[in-house]
């Protein structure tokens, strides 16, 4: 289970409800793996860094891969394509590739974050 969260206090408060749902789901699936995913992060912002530090102390932990605030995602959505289909050398496409690798690593048990 991936829980996307933006670096903002509002998303932090909203994620509390997701944690309640996760706890309920784990009653039936105790092995359910979950991670927070930082999304729409401004590059090198204090708020993004503080959000990542705050989530590091929680269950579920935060993935090390983050997604930035990029126009390429809006352009891709508008065109109905993936960012990697538009240009696989853009920062947005690289971020998605890193995110996919991090998810695969967690799913296969190779890493915890």
Backbone as XML, in Angstrom:
<?xml version="1.0"?>
<chain id="A" units="angstrom">
  <residue number="1" name="UNK">
    <atom name="N" x="0.848" y="-1.161" z="0.000"/>
    <atom name="CA" x="0.000" y="0.000" z="0.000"/>
    <atom name="C" x="0.893" y="1.222" z="0.000"/>
  </residue>
  <residue number="2" name="UNK">
    <atom name="N" x="0.654" y="2.115" z="-0.933"/>
    <atom name="CA" x="1.402" y="3.366" z="-0.994"/>
    <atom name="C" x="0.484" y="4.502" z="-0.549"/>
  </residue>
  <residue number="3" name="UNK">
    <atom name="N" x="1.001" y="5.341" z="0.321"/>
    <atom name="CA" x="0.248" y="6.485" z="0.816"/>
    <atom name="C" x="0.958" y="7.740" z="0.342"/>
  </residue>
  <residue number="4" name="UNK">
    <atom name="N" x="0.449" y="8.367" z="-0.728"/>
    <atom name="CA" x="1.097" y="9.592" z="-1.197"/>
    <atom name="C" x="0.828" y="10.739" z="-0.224"/>
  </residue>
  <residue number="5" name="UNK">
    <atom name="N" x="1.851" y="11.511" z="0.030"/>
    <atom name="CA" x="1.713" y="12.643" z="0.937"/>
    <atom name="C" x="2.567" y="13.799" z="0.421"/>
  </residue>
  <residue number="6" name="UNK">
    <atom name="N" x="1.975" y="14.952" z="0.383"/>
    <atom name="CA" x="2.702" y="16.156" z="-0.003"/>
    <atom name="C" x="3.330" y="16.756" z="1.241"/>
  </residue>
  <residue number="7" name="UNK">
    <atom name="N" x="4.417" y="17.485" z="1.074"/>
    <atom name="CA" x="5.030" y="18.125" z="2.234"/>
    <atom name="C" x="4.185" y="19.323" z="2.687"/>
  </residue>
  <residue number="8" name="UNK">
    <atom name="N" x="3.141" y="19.024" z="3.433"/>
    <atom name="CA" x="2.299" y="20.081" z="3.988"/>
    <atom name="C" x="1.623" y="19.558" z="5.238"/>
  </residue>
  <residue number="9" name="UNK">
    <atom name="N" x="1.363" y="20.432" z="6.189"/>
    <atom name="CA" x="0.675" y="19.978" z="7.401"/>
    <atom name="C" x="-0.697" y="19.391" z="7.101"/>
  </residue>
  <residue number="10" name="UNK">
    <atom name="N" x="-1.384" y="19.903" z="6.100"/>
    <atom name="CA" x="-2.713" y="19.386" z="5.770"/>
    <atom name="C" x="-2.648" y="17.928" z="5.340"/>
  </residue>
  <residue number="11" name="UNK">
    <atom name="N" x="-1.661" y="17.575" z="4.533"/>
    <atom name="CA" x="-1.521" y="16.176" z="4.130"/>
    <atom name="C" x="-1.134" y="15.302" z="5.320"/>
  </residue>
  <residue number="12" name="UNK">
    <atom name="N" x="-0.330" y="15.847" z="6.212"/>
    <atom name="CA" x="0.023" y="15.096" z="7.410"/>
    <atom name="C" x="-1.201" y="14.760" z="8.239"/>
  </residue>
  <residue number="13" name="UNK">
    <atom name="N" x="-2.079" y="15.719" z="8.392"/>
    <atom name="CA" x="-3.303" y="15.483" z="9.156"/>
    <atom name="C" x="-4.208" y="14.494" z="8.423"/>
  </residue>
  <residue number="14" name="UNK">
    <atom name="N" x="-4.303" y="14.630" z="7.100"/>
    <atom name="CA" x="-5.164" y="13.734" z="6.326"/>
    <atom name="C" x="-4.640" y="12.298" z="6.335"/>
  </residue>
  <residue number="15" name="UNK">
    <atom name="N" x="-3.333" y="12.138" z="6.424"/>
    <atom name="CA" x="-2.775" y="10.786" z="6.412"/>
    <atom name="C" x="-3.126" y="10.011" z="7.682"/>
  </residue>
  <residue number="16" name="UNK">
    <atom name="N" x="-3.529" y="10.703" z="8.730"/>
    <atom name="CA" x="-3.932" y="10.013" z="9.955"/>
    <atom name="C" x="-5.099" y="9.072" z="9.673"/>
  </residue>
  <residue number="17" name="UNK">
    <atom name="N" x="-6.021" y="9.493" z="8.830"/>
    <atom name="CA" x="-7.153" y="8.629" z="8.463"/>
    <atom name="C" x="-6.666" y="7.407" z="7.682"/>
  </residue>
  <residue number="18" name="UNK">
    <atom name="N" x="-5.677" y="7.606" z="6.825"/>
    <atom name="CA" x="-5.122" y="6.477" z="6.080"/>
    <atom name="C" x="-4.456" y="5.476" z="7.027"/>
  </residue>
  <residue number="19" name="UNK">
    <atom name="N" x="-3.821" y="5.965" z="8.076"/>
    <atom name="CA" x="-3.187" y="5.065" z="9.039"/>
    <atom name="C" x="-4.225" y="4.251" z="9.790"/>
  </residue>
  <residue number="20" name="UNK">
    <atom name="N" x="-5.372" y="4.855" z="10.048"/>
    <atom name="CA" x="-6.472" y="4.116" z="10.676"/>
    <atom name="C" x="-6.954" y="3.004" z="9.749"/>
  </residue>
  <residue number="21" name="UNK">
    <atom name="N" x="-7.109" y="3.321" z="8.468"/>
    <atom name="CA" x="-7.529" y="2.311" z="7.492"/>
    <atom name="C" x="-6.480" y="1.213" z="7.348"/>
  </residue>
  <residue number="22" name="UNK">
    <atom name="N" x="-5.215" y="1.593" z="7.379"/>
    <atom name="CA" x="-4.142" y="0.612" z="7.294"/>
    <atom name="C" x="-4.192" y="-0.341" z="8.492"/>
  </residue>
  <residue number="23" name="UNK">
    <atom name="N" x="-4.407" y="0.197" z="9.674"/>
    <atom name="CA" x="-4.497" y="-0.647" z="10.868"/>
    <atom name="C" x="-5.658" y="-1.630" z="10.761"/>
  </residue>
  <residue number="24" name="UNK">
    <atom name="N" x="-6.776" y="-1.171" z="10.237"/>
    <atom name="CA" x="-7.920" y="-2.066" z="10.040"/>
    <atom name="C" x="-7.615" y="-3.132" z="9.006"/>
  </residue>
  <residue number="25" name="UNK">
    <atom name="N" x="-6.963" y="-2.749" z="7.913"/>
    <atom name="CA" x="-6.621" y="-3.718" z="6.867"/>
    <atom name="C" x="-5.658" y="-4.776" z="7.388"/>
  </residue>
  <residue number="26" name="UNK">
    <atom name="N" x="-4.756" y="-4.379" z="8.283"/>
    <atom name="CA" x="-3.784" y="-5.332" z="8.820"/>
    <atom name="C" x="-4.416" y="-6.354" z="9.756"/>
  </residue>
  <residue number="27" name="UNK">
    <atom name="N" x="-5.634" y="-6.118" z="10.195"/>
    <atom name="CA" x="-6.349" y="-7.132" z="10.971"/>
    <atom name="C" x="-6.569" y="-8.366" z="10.098"/>
  </residue>
  <residue number="28" name="UNK">
    <atom name="N" x="-6.894" y="-8.134" z="8.839"/>
    <atom name="CA" x="-7.185" y="-9.227" z="7.902"/>
    <atom name="C" x="-5.960" y="-9.654" z="7.101"/>
  </residue>
  <residue number="29" name="UNK">
    <atom name="N" x="-5.027" y="-8.724" z="6.921"/>
    <atom name="CA" x="-3.796" y="-9.020" z="6.182"/>
    <atom name="C" x="-2.612" y="-8.491" z="6.980"/>
  </residue>
  <residue number="30" name="UNK">
    <atom name="N" x="-2.197" y="-9.205" z="8.010"/>
    <atom name="CA" x="-1.136" y="-8.705" z="8.890"/>
    <atom name="C" x="0.200" y="-8.482" z="8.173"/>
  </residue>
  <residue number="31" name="UNK">
    <atom name="N" x="0.392" y="-9.131" z="7.045"/>
    <atom name="CA" x="1.644" y="-8.982" z="6.303"/>
    <atom name="C" x="1.593" y="-7.834" z="5.286"/>
  </residue>
  <residue number="32" name="UNK">
    <atom name="N" x="0.536" y="-7.045" z="5.314"/>
    <atom name="CA" x="0.378" y="-5.939" z="4.368"/>
    <atom name="C" x="1.522" y="-4.935" z="4.541"/>
  </residue>
  <residue number="33" name="UNK">
    <atom name="N" x="2.230" y="-4.693" z="3.467"/>
    <atom name="CA" x="3.340" y="-3.748" z="3.480"/>
    <atom name="C" x="2.835" y="-2.392" z="3.017"/>
  </residue>
  <residue number="34" name="UNK">
    <atom name="N" x="3.256" y="-1.352" z="3.696"/>
    <atom name="CA" x="2.838" y="0.002" z="3.340"/>
    <atom name="C" x="4.022" y="0.953" z="3.442"/>
  </residue>
  <residue number="35" name="UNK">
    <atom name="N" x="3.979" y="1.987" z="2.645"/>
    <atom name="CA" x="5.002" y="3.030" z="2.681"/>
    <atom name="C" x="4.354" y="4.372" z="2.353"/>
  </residue>
  <residue number="36" name="UNK">
    <atom name="N" x="4.856" y="5.426" z="2.987"/>
    <atom name="CA" x="4.529" y="6.780" z="2.563"/>
    <atom name="C" x="5.388" y="7.109" z="1.350"/>
  </residue>
  <residue number="37" name="UNK">
    <atom name="N" x="4.833" y="7.880" z="0.421"/>
    <atom name="CA" x="5.584" y="8.355" z="-0.742"/>
    <atom name="C" x="5.448" y="9.875" z="-0.777"/>
  </residue>
  <residue number="38" name="UNK">
    <atom name="N" x="6.574" y="10.567" z="-0.643"/>
    <atom name="CA" x="6.543" y="12.021" z="-0.735"/>
    <atom name="C" x="6.325" y="12.431" z="-2.182"/>
  </residue>
  <residue number="39" name="UNK">
    <atom name="N" x="5.303" y="13.246" z="-2.401"/>
    <atom name="CA" x="4.876" y="13.621" z="-3.748"/>
    <atom name="C" x="4.785" y="15.143" z="-3.835"/>
  </residue>
  <residue number="40" name="UNK">
    <atom name="N" x="5.086" y="15.666" z="-5.012"/>
    <atom name="CA" x="5.026" y="17.108" z="-5.278"/>
    <atom name="C" x="5.945" y="17.891" z="-4.350"/>
  </residue>
  <residue number="41" name="UNK">
    <atom name="N" x="7.141" y="17.357" z="-4.168"/>
    <atom name="CA" x="8.130" y="18.002" z="-3.304"/>
    <atom name="C" x="8.880" y="19.080" z="-4.069"/>
  </residue>
  <residue number="42" name="UNK">
    <atom name="N" x="8.942" y="20.252" z="-3.480"/>
    <atom name="CA" x="9.797" y="21.291" z="-4.042"/>
    <atom name="C" x="11.245" y="20.914" z="-3.806"/>
  </residue>
  <residue number="43" name="UNK">
    <atom name="N" x="12.076" y="21.196" z="-4.772"/>
    <atom name="CA" x="13.487" y="20.819" z="-4.675"/>
    <atom name="C" x="14.156" y="21.523" z="-3.503"/>
  </residue>
  <residue number="44" name="UNK">
    <atom name="N" x="14.777" y="20.734" z="-2.649"/>
    <atom name="CA" x="15.576" y="21.216" z="-1.519"/>
    <atom name="C" x="14.834" y="22.199" z="-0.612"/>
  </residue>
  <residue number="45" name="UNK">
    <atom name="N" x="13.550" y="21.971" z="-0.371"/>
    <atom name="CA" x="12.814" y="22.855" z="0.528"/>
    <atom name="C" x="12.896" y="22.336" z="1.956"/>
  </residue>
  <residue number="46" name="UNK">
    <atom name="N" x="12.850" y="23.252" z="2.891"/>
    <atom name="CA" x="12.871" y="22.889" z="4.301"/>
    <atom name="C" x="11.641" y="22.052" z="4.640"/>
  </residue>
  <residue number="47" name="UNK">
    <atom name="N" x="10.491" y="22.433" z="4.099"/>
    <atom name="CA" x="9.250" y="21.718" z="4.392"/>
    <atom name="C" x="9.320" y="20.257" z="3.943"/>
  </residue>
  <residue number="48" name="UNK">
    <atom name="N" x="9.863" y="20.014" z="2.762"/>
    <atom name="CA" x="10.000" y="18.636" z="2.272"/>
    <atom name="C" x="10.949" y="17.843" z="3.156"/>
  </residue>
  <residue number="49" name="UNK">
    <atom name="N" x="12.061" y="18.453" z="3.542"/>
    <atom name="CA" x="13.023" y="17.764" z="4.407"/>
    <atom name="C" x="12.404" y="17.461" z="5.772"/>
  </residue>
  <residue number="50" name="UNK">
    <atom name="N" x="11.699" y="18.431" z="6.334"/>
    <atom name="CA" x="11.069" y="18.219" z="7.644"/>
    <atom name="C" x="9.978" y="17.152" z="7.580"/>
  </residue>
  <residue number="51" name="UNK">
    <atom name="N" x="9.227" y="17.137" z="6.485"/>
    <atom name="CA" x="8.187" y="16.112" z="6.328"/>
    <atom name="C" x="8.811" y="14.726" z="6.258"/>
  </residue>
  <residue number="52" name="UNK">
    <atom name="N" x="9.875" y="14.579" z="5.499"/>
    <atom name="CA" x="10.570" y="13.295" z="5.397"/>
    <atom name="C" x="11.118" y="12.870" z="6.758"/>
  </residue>
  <residue number="53" name="UNK">
    <atom name="N" x="11.671" y="13.812" z="7.515"/>
    <atom name="CA" x="12.203" y="13.492" z="8.842"/>
    <atom name="C" x="11.084" y="13.065" z="9.792"/>
  </residue>
  <residue number="54" name="UNK">
    <atom name="N" x="9.942" y="13.743" z="9.719"/>
    <atom name="CA" x="8.811" y="13.396" z="10.573"/>
    <atom name="C" x="8.282" y="12.006" z="10.242"/>
  </residue>
  <residue number="55" name="UNK">
    <atom name="N" x="8.155" y="11.703" z="8.951"/>
    <atom name="CA" x="7.622" y="10.405" z="8.539"/>
    <atom name="C" x="8.595" y="9.265" z="8.809"/>
  </residue>
  <residue number="56" name="UNK">
    <atom name="N" x="9.869" y="9.578" z="8.940"/>
    <atom name="CA" x="10.868" y="8.538" z="9.192"/>
    <atom name="C" x="10.610" y="7.826" z="10.512"/>
  </residue>
  <residue number="57" name="UNK">
    <atom name="N" x="9.945" y="8.496" z="11.433"/>
    <atom name="CA" x="9.671" y="7.915" z="12.749"/>
    <atom name="C" x="8.330" y="7.202" z="12.826"/>
  </residue>
  <residue number="58" name="UNK">
    <atom name="N" x="7.664" y="7.013" z="11.703"/>
    <atom name="CA" x="6.325" y="6.431" z="11.698"/>
    <atom name="C" x="6.311" y="5.022" z="11.106"/>
  </residue>
  <residue number="59" name="UNK">
    <atom name="N" x="5.235" y="4.330" z="11.389"/>
    <atom name="CA" x="4.925" y="3.088" z="10.702"/>
    <atom name="C" x="3.641" y="3.346" z="9.929"/>
  </residue>
  <residue number="60" name="UNK">
    <atom name="N" x="3.679" y="3.297" z="8.640"/>
    <atom name="CA" x="4.754" y="2.815" z="7.792"/>
    <atom name="C" x="5.837" y="3.869" z="7.585"/>
  </residue>
  <residue number="61" name="UNK">
    <atom name="N" x="7.036" y="3.420" z="7.204"/>
    <atom name="CA" x="8.108" y="4.371" z="6.914"/>
    <atom name="C" x="7.891" y="5.048" z="5.564"/>
  </residue>
  <residue number="62" name="UNK">
    <atom name="N" x="8.704" y="6.021" z="5.306"/>
    <atom name="CA" x="8.636" y="6.735" z="4.030"/>
    <atom name="C" x="9.657" y="6.115" z="3.070"/>
  </residue>
  <residue number="63" name="UNK">
    <atom name="N" x="9.268" y="5.992" z="1.812"/>
    <atom name="CA" x="10.221" y="5.543" z="0.793"/>
    <atom name="C" x="11.293" y="6.609" z="0.605"/>
  </residue>
  <residue number="64" name="UNK">
    <atom name="N" x="12.485" y="6.188" z="0.276"/>
    <atom name="CA" x="13.545" y="7.155" z="0.024"/>
    <atom name="C" x="13.334" y="7.874" z="-1.302"/>
  </residue>
  <residue number="65" name="UNK">
    <atom name="N" x="12.661" y="7.240" z="-2.234"/>
    <atom name="CA" x="12.375" y="7.865" z="-3.526"/>
    <atom name="C" x="11.254" y="8.885" z="-3.347"/>
  </residue>
  <residue number="66" name="UNK">
    <atom name="N" x="11.438" y="10.067" z="-3.911"/>
    <atom name="CA" x="10.415" y="11.112" z="-3.833"/>
    <atom name="C" x="10.089" y="11.603" z="-5.239"/>
  </residue>
  <residue number="67" name="UNK">
    <atom name="N" x="8.926" y="12.215" z="-5.359"/>
    <atom name="CA" x="8.485" y="12.775" z="-6.636"/>
    <atom name="C" x="8.416" y="14.292" z="-6.481"/>
  </residue>
  <residue number="68" name="UNK">
    <atom name="N" x="9.014" y="14.996" z="-7.414"/>
    <atom name="CA" x="9.050" y="16.452" z="-7.357"/>
    <atom name="C" x="7.812" y="17.098" z="-7.941"/>
  </residue>
  <residue number="69" name="UNK">
    <atom name="N" x="7.733" y="18.393" z="-7.737"/>
    <atom name="CA" x="6.672" y="19.212" z="-8.326"/>
    <atom name="C" x="7.144" y="19.580" z="-9.728"/>
  </residue>
  <residue number="70" name="UNK">
    <atom name="N" x="6.615" y="18.906" z="-10.734"/>
    <atom name="CA" x="7.120" y="19.077" z="-12.103"/>
    <atom name="C" x="5.983" y="19.279" z="-13.094"/>
  </residue>
  <residue number="71" name="UNK">
    <atom name="N" x="6.184" y="20.204" z="-13.997"/>
    <atom name="CA" x="5.213" y="20.483" z="-15.052"/>
    <atom name="C" x="5.051" y="19.263" z="-15.957"/>
  </residue>
  <residue number="72" name="UNK">
    <atom name="N" x="6.089" y="18.472" z="-16.098"/>
    <atom name="CA" x="6.052" y="17.310" z="-16.988"/>
    <atom name="C" x="4.915" y="16.345" z="-16.625"/>
  </residue>
  <residue number="73" name="UNK">
    <atom name="N" x="4.563" y="16.255" z="-15.347"/>
    <atom name="CA" x="3.474" y="15.358" z="-14.955"/>
    <atom name="C" x="2.132" y="15.873" z="-15.475"/>
  </residue>
  <residue number="74" name="UNK">
    <atom name="N" x="1.925" y="17.176" z="-15.429"/>
    <atom name="CA" x="0.686" y="17.750" z="-15.960"/>
    <atom name="C" x="0.633" y="17.602" z="-17.477"/>
  </residue>
  <residue number="75" name="UNK">
    <atom name="N" x="1.753" y="17.819" z="-18.140"/>
    <atom name="CA" x="1.811" y="17.672" z="-19.596"/>
    <atom name="C" x="1.524" y="16.222" z="-19.983"/>
  </residue>
  <residue number="76" name="UNK">
    <atom name="N" x="2.101" y="15.290" z="-19.254"/>
    <atom name="CA" x="1.870" y="13.872" z="-19.541"/>
    <atom name="C" x="0.403" y="13.512" z="-19.347"/>
  </residue>
  <residue number="77" name="UNK">
    <atom name="N" x="-0.188" y="13.979" z="-18.247"/>
    <atom name="CA" x="-1.597" y="13.685" z="-17.994"/>
    <atom name="C" x="-2.481" y="14.288" z="-19.076"/>
  </residue>
  <residue number="78" name="UNK">
    <atom name="N" x="-2.154" y="15.492" z="-19.489"/>
    <atom name="CA" x="-2.938" y="16.170" z="-20.527"/>
    <atom name="C" x="-2.876" y="15.408" z="-21.848"/>
  </residue>
  <residue number="79" name="UNK">
    <atom name="N" x="-1.727" y="14.813" z="-22.129"/>
    <atom name="CA" x="-1.567" y="14.088" z="-23.389"/>
    <atom name="C" x="-1.967" y="12.615" z="-23.274"/>
  </residue>
  <residue number="80" name="UNK">
    <atom name="N" x="-2.244" y="12.163" z="-22.046"/>
    <atom name="CA" x="-2.608" y="10.762" z="-21.856"/>
    <atom name="C" x="-1.429" y="9.821" z="-21.975"/>
  </residue>
  <residue number="81" name="UNK">
    <atom name="N" x="-0.244" y="10.344" z="-21.726"/>
    <atom name="CA" x="0.963" y="9.532" z="-21.836"/>
    <atom name="C" x="1.742" y="9.548" z="-20.534"/>
  </residue>
  <residue number="82" name="UNK">
    <atom name="N" x="2.699" y="8.663" z="-20.422"/>
    <atom name="CA" x="3.600" y="8.643" z="-19.274"/>
    <atom name="C" x="4.721" y="9.646" z="-19.497"/>
  </residue>
  <residue number="83" name="UNK">
    <atom name="N" x="5.312" y="10.145" z="-18.421"/>
    <atom name="CA" x="6.418" y="11.084" z="-18.603"/>
    <atom name="C" x="7.578" y="10.432" z="-19.347"/>
  </residue>
  <residue number="84" name="UNK">
    <atom name="N" x="7.782" y="9.144" z="-19.145"/>
    <atom name="CA" x="8.866" y="8.456" z="-19.857"/>
    <atom name="C" x="8.573" y="8.320" z="-21.348"/>
  </residue>
  <residue number="85" name="UNK">
    <atom name="N" x="7.294" y="8.341" z="-21.724"/>
    <atom name="CA" x="6.948" y="8.305" z="-23.149"/>
    <atom name="C" x="7.219" y="9.652" z="-23.809"/>
  </residue>
  <residue number="86" name="UNK">
    <atom name="N" x="7.126" y="10.719" z="-23.028"/>
    <atom name="CA" x="7.398" y="12.049" z="-23.580"/>
    <atom name="C" x="8.897" y="12.256" z="-23.763"/>
  </residue>
  <residue number="87" name="UNK">
    <atom name="N" x="9.656" y="11.916" z="-22.733"/>
    <atom name="CA" x="11.116" y="12.025" z="-22.785"/>
    <atom name="C" x="11.664" y="11.293" z="-21.574"/>
  </residue>
  <residue number="88" name="UNK">
    <atom name="N" x="12.283" y="10.151" z="-21.799"/>
    <atom name="CA" x="12.738" y="9.345" z="-20.666"/>
    <atom name="C" x="14.012" y="9.868" z="-20.019"/>
  </residue>
  <residue number="89" name="UNK">
    <atom name="N" x="14.522" y="11.007" z="-20.480"/>
    <atom name="CA" x="15.713" y="11.610" z="-19.889"/>
    <atom name="C" x="15.387" y="12.784" z="-18.982"/>
  </residue>
  <residue number="90" name="UNK">
    <atom name="N" x="14.117" y="13.089" z="-18.779"/>
    <atom name="CA" x="13.746" y="14.226" z="-17.932"/>
    <atom name="C" x="13.866" y="13.837" z="-16.459"/>
  </residue>
  <residue number="91" name="UNK">
    <atom name="N" x="14.016" y="14.834" z="-15.591"/>
    <atom name="CA" x="14.025" y="14.538" z="-14.156"/>
    <atom name="C" x="12.753" y="13.808" z="-13.712"/>
  </residue>
  <residue number="92" name="UNK">
    <atom name="N" x="11.601" y="14.171" z="-14.267"/>
    <atom name="CA" x="10.340" y="13.518" z="-13.895"/>
    <atom name="C" x="10.376" y="12.038" z="-14.238"/>
  </residue>
  <residue number="93" name="UNK">
    <atom name="N" x="10.851" y="11.693" z="-15.417"/>
    <atom name="CA" x="10.927" y="10.279" z="-15.823"/>
    <atom name="C" x="11.913" y="9.518" z="-14.948"/>
  </residue>
  <residue number="94" name="UNK">
    <atom name="N" x="13.026" y="10.157" z="-14.608"/>
    <atom name="CA" x="14.007" y="9.500" z="-13.733"/>
    <atom name="C" x="13.427" y="9.279" z="-12.339"/>
  </residue>
  <residue number="95" name="UNK">
    <atom name="N" x="12.664" y="10.247" z="-11.831"/>
    <atom name="CA" x="12.050" y="10.085" z="-10.510"/>
    <atom name="C" x="11.071" y="8.912" z="-10.494"/>
  </residue>
  <residue number="96" name="UNK">
    <atom name="N" x="10.295" y="8.779" z="-11.555"/>
    <atom name="CA" x="9.339" y="7.667" z="-11.628"/>
    <atom name="C" x="10.083" y="6.339" z="-11.719"/>
  </residue>
  <residue number="97" name="UNK">
    <atom name="N" x="11.178" y="6.294" z="-12.458"/>
    <atom name="CA" x="11.964" y="5.059" z="-12.561"/>
    <atom name="C" x="12.558" y="4.681" z="-11.199"/>
  </residue>
  <residue number="98" name="UNK">
    <atom name="N" x="13.050" y="5.666" z="-10.451"/>
    <atom name="CA" x="13.603" y="5.411" z="-9.115"/>
    <atom name="C" x="12.492" y="4.948" z="-8.174"/>
  </residue>
  <residue number="99" name="UNK">
    <atom name="N" x="11.321" y="5.581" z="-8.269"/>
    <atom name="CA" x="10.182" y="5.175" z="-7.446"/>
    <atom name="C" x="9.779" y="3.726" z="-7.748"/>
  </residue>
  <residue number="100" name="UNK">
    <atom name="N" x="9.695" y="3.381" z="-9.023"/>
    <atom name="CA" x="9.331" y="2.015" z="-9.418"/>
    <atom name="C" x="10.342" y="1.007" z="-8.878"/>
  </residue>
  <residue number="101" name="UNK">
    <atom name="N" x="11.626" y="1.351" z="-8.931"/>
    <atom name="CA" x="12.658" y="0.453" z="-8.410"/>
    <atom name="C" x="12.541" y="0.298" z="-6.892"/>
  </residue>
  <residue number="102" name="UNK">
    <atom name="N" x="12.227" y="1.390" z="-6.198"/>
    <atom name="CA" x="12.062" y="1.330" z="-4.738"/>
    <atom name="C" x="10.858" y="0.473" z="-4.363"/>
  </residue>
  <residue number="103" name="UNK">
    <atom name="N" x="9.775" y="0.617" z="-5.099"/>
    <atom name="CA" x="8.579" y="-0.196" z="-4.841"/>
    <atom name="C" x="8.878" y="-1.666" z="-5.102"/>
  </residue>
  <residue number="104" name="UNK">
    <atom name="N" x="9.578" y="-1.939" z="-6.183"/>
    <atom name="CA" x="9.943" y="-3.319" z="-6.510"/>
    <atom name="C" x="10.830" y="-3.919" z="-5.428"/>
  </residue>
  <residue number="105" name="UNK">
    <atom name="N" x="11.760" y="-3.128" z="-4.907"/>
    <atom name="CA" x="12.656" y="-3.615" z="-3.854"/>
    <atom name="C" x="11.868" y="-3.953" z="-2.587"/>
  </residue>
  <residue number="106" name="UNK">
    <atom name="N" x="10.936" y="-3.104" z="-2.214"/>
    <atom name="CA" x="10.114" y="-3.382" z="-1.028"/>
    <atom name="C" x="9.250" y="-4.615" z="-1.251"/>
  </residue>
  <residue number="107" name="UNK">
    <atom name="N" x="8.623" y="-4.689" z="-2.432"/>
    <atom name="CA" x="7.726" y="-5.817" z="-2.730"/>
    <atom name="C" x="8.475" y="-7.146" z="-2.743"/>
  </residue>
  <residue number="108" name="UNK">
    <atom name="N" x="9.727" y="-7.129" z="-3.152"/>
    <atom name="CA" x="10.489" y="-8.376" z="-3.218"/>
    <atom name="C" x="11.245" y="-8.650" z="-1.921"/>
  </residue>
  <residue number="109" name="UNK">
    <atom name="N" x="11.137" y="-7.741" z="-0.963"/>
    <atom name="CA" x="11.780" y="-7.941" z="0.324"/>
    <atom name="C" x="13.244" y="-7.608" z="0.357"/>
  </residue>
  <residue number="110" name="UNK">
    <atom name="N" x="13.757" y="-6.921" z="-0.673"/>
    <atom name="CA" x="15.188" y="-6.587" z="-0.723"/>
    <atom name="C" x="15.551" y="-5.418" z="0.164"/>
  </residue>
  <residue number="111" name="UNK">
    <atom name="N" x="14.568" y="-4.605" z="0.530"/>
    <atom name="CA" x="14.849" y="-3.428" z="1.358"/>
    <atom name="C" x="13.609" y="-3.057" z="2.151"/>
  </residue>
  <residue number="112" name="UNK">
    <atom name="N" x="13.781" y="-2.339" z="3.226"/>
    <atom name="CA" x="12.632" y="-1.902" z="4.004"/>
    <atom name="C" x="12.131" y="-0.520" z="3.629"/>
  </residue>
  <residue number="113" name="UNK">
    <atom name="N" x="12.981" y="0.462" z="3.301"/>
    <atom name="CA" x="12.422" y="1.768" z="2.947"/>
    <atom name="C" x="11.927" y="1.753" z="1.549"/>
  </residue>
</chain>
